[in-house]
């Protein structure tokens, strides 16, 4: 495709982007700031200074969730002020995903935590992998996770229990997952390399 617009503003590496209220894009950076951009005009709106590195962003329940070096901060997208801090992880929070009324977080501490979306209460915590958990993606009734231990795991969102482990698909850390719907068909099929599940199509990046 053709480059539509190049936007400059951060002084460090940009680690995450998030659409907020369909009107704005929030960007997190290693320059210890969040920047808010108008999604239509691409103009800079606001700089929000932070005290910790951020690598994950998510909008859920009218709040912006940010994964920091060892916790999760929730922000009011109107006032740009922090609402609260959710503690439970001990290392970088690498990924956040909405799961119905819940938010699941992954961390370099090897754990996945399920949080109540409105109150922020911790609902469940599990050591999910043997090394840093790097990405979460929701596929229908499952959440897929991948990690630096070269594995991919599938979790049942209702019971929050492990449904399946996929080992040996990659020779190095698995850094990313994406859910793709098969074009031209209402049927969904999940694939990670040669591994297939009943619904959804997911390819893993290493």
Secondary structure, 3 states (H helix, E strand, C coil): CCCCCCCCCCCCCEEEEEEECCCEEEEEECCCEEEEEECCCCCEEEEEECCCCCCEEEEECCEEEEECCCEEEEEECCCCCEEEEEECCCCCEEEEEEECCEEEEEECCCEEEEEECCCCCEEEEEECCCCCEEEEEEECCEEEEEECCCCEEEEECCCCCEEEEECCCCCCCCCEEEEECCCCCCCCCEEECCEEECCCEEEEEC
